[in-house]
Structure formats: C-alpha cells, structure tokens
Amino acid sequence: GVDEPHQMMIFRIIAAILHLGNLEIQVERDGEACSISSEDEHLNKFCSLLGVELSQMQHWLCHLK
C-alpha cells in the first residue's frame, strides 16, 4: 500500500544506513580521537544517497558536539 516514490525514499534511507554501518573509522591518539577517510566508498555512497555534504558528515561523525 506504499506508492512507488515513497518506496524509493525508504529504500534510499535503508541503503544509506547499511553503508553507514560499513564505514571504516580510524582510531587516533590512543582512542581519544577518530577519523574517517574522505576516500571511504561507504561514506561517499551514504552522503550521495541522503544528499548531505561529505565533509560535514565526516566531521560530525567524529565529534561529539
């Protein structure tokens, strides 16, 4: 009972979440910091699917505020 445009939006969100789970996060400074490579294919696909800026997502996944 879900029309096709809504189905595609749901599929995009689910695909993005699955890609987010595959990110490779590098630990730095004995576990006090982390980073994500801008070359990570899963981060690129996640940002593309949701239409968010890669550099902002890369930053906020690694910072608490």
Buried (B, 14 or more C-beta within 10 A) or exposed (E): EEEEEEEEEEEBEEBBEEBBEEBEEEEEEEEEEEEBEEEBEBBBBBBEBBEEEBEEBBEEBBEEE
